Amino acid sequence: MEALYLYPWAAPLLVGIAILSLIGTYISFKQEKYLLMMSMGITQTLISTFLVTGAAPVLFGVGLTQIYLGVVNVKRVKAVRHE
């Protein structure tokens, strides 16, 4: 948190990365690349810890939801392939 005060360019950069990861998540979900969706969720969860104020709780929740959906869909795809 203190680093955001020392480096004023860090907060907009983190917000930009969060927005790009949201767009990447949508694209990876449409292309059924669930491991990529999980990695984007992890990225968003980590970014939300640095952005303590504002939309951080929402970003944290979206990141956890993406991780969960990625795990469920990866298991579903593996189960379908084995049958």
Summary of the structure (lengths in Angstrom):
residues: 83
radius of gyration: 14.8
end to end distance: 48.9
largest distance: 55.1
contacts: 233
relative contact order: 0.14
helix: 84%
strand: 0%
